[in-house]
Amino acid sequence: MGGLGFRDMRIFNQAMLGHQCWRLLTESNSLCAKVLKGRYYPNCSFTDSGPTRSSSFTWRSLMHGKSLLDRGLLWWVGNGEEIRVTKDRWIPDAPCHPILPIVQMSDDLKVSSLMDQSSKQWNEELVWICFRPADAECILNIDLSHNQVLYCVSWPLTKTSTYTVKPVYILAKSGEVHLKASATGKEESSDQLCTAKEWKRLWSIKAPPKMKIVLWRFAHNCLPTRQQLRLRNIPAYDLCCHCGRYESIEHAFLTCQYVAEVWRQLRRRCGFRKLLKSFISPRQWIF
């Protein structure tokens, strides 16, 4: 599976289970969907379903995949009769989180309650009362279907708006990386858009691919320096072989007196210093 880009089989399995949940949601007339609905969620929709005391291994596995599906699912309103105002994601401009009203609402309140049933349009006065101005404007900009279709679902994190395994795997994997970084106390910028631009700058520089990989590993502190080898319980002498000082990644590339002169010569010719500075916190930046 490594050749396909899937290296964490646990997350890959969850992404595959999420795809089966997507099929149950979008192909509700299939035999499999009808059987599972009759057994596990006869009185609600699949999105409202959950594990039960007598759940089979198959259903528990599907619920594991559903937890990943719920992270990016976006509902197109239709007639709004099956979409919950506060629990489901149905605002195109804010697909990553449910909308929060400024007045108290029941968790089961449907989007159709925000519509004028006679004109089949939004009840503008009610929308402005219930939501913040920015959210109310987003809601009123949603075009309602004149055919009053029930609803449809989409996955806005892909170009085709359909659930595909690889982008979902990347989403889940990146989320796990962020959680691990947070648990270990590593700092991370809250401006993810700015961070993404910095990574694009790294991969777009004019340098051999292996040099870009070295820079990427430098930024993630995962180069096999003597310090890293010792942290991974690999027997190694943790002092620099040139100057006899403790060999961290910063020492090996920046502060060792034998490489300092090389950096001084490259500083004016290349943009490496500026690029590296964007990936190292000010406390770590030495020169």
C-alpha positions, 0 to 999 in steps of 0.5 A: 500500500505504500506505493499508493500513498497509504502508510497508516493502515488504521487510518486507511481502514477508517477512510474505507469504512467512511466510504461505505457510510457514504454509499449508505447515505447516497444510495439509500435505496440499495438492499444493504442500506434498507437492511441496515436501516431496518435493523439499526436506525428504523426511526431516524436517518443514517446521520442520526444513527449510532451504536447500540447495545447489540451492535454487530462488529459490522455496524460498530466498524461502520460507526467508526468510519462514520465519525470520519465522514461527519467531519467533512459532510456538507448538506445541500438544503433542498426543502430542509426537512431532514437537516438539523439547524445546529447539528448538521453542516449546511452553510457552503461558506463554513463547511467545517463546523455547524452554525451557531445561533444567537438564540436558544434552539432545539437540537432537533430543529430543522432548517425548514423552520427557517423558511416561509412555507407559502413562498418557499423562500427564507423567512428573512426576519426570522433568520436575522433574529436567530443568527449573527449578521455574517451567518444570516447573510450566508444563509440568505445567499443560499438558493432554495430549490424550486422543485423542493427536493428533499436534500443531497449531500456533498464532500466539499473537500474534494474537487468532485464534491464526492467522497474519495478515499485518498483525500479523506486519508490525508485529512485524517492523517494530518489531523492526527499529526496536529494532535500529536504535535499538540500533545507533545507541546510543539508550537504550531501556527494558528494561521494554517493558510500562511503555513500552507503558503510557506510549505508551497514556497519550500517545494517550489524552490529551484533545487534538486528534489533530494535537497527539498526533502532534506529541508522538509526533514529539517523543518520537522526535526526528523534528520538522523542527527546524533541527538535524534538517534539517541532519542530513538534509543539507537546507540550513538555518540551524541557529540559533534565529530568536528567541534565536540559539542552536542549535535542537535539539528540546529548545531549540525546545520547552523551553529557549528563553527565549521558550517557557519562559514559556509552559511555566510557565503550562501546567505547573500546568494540564496534565499535559504536563510529566509526560507529556513527562518520561516520554519524555525521559531524565533527562540531557535533562530541563532544568526 
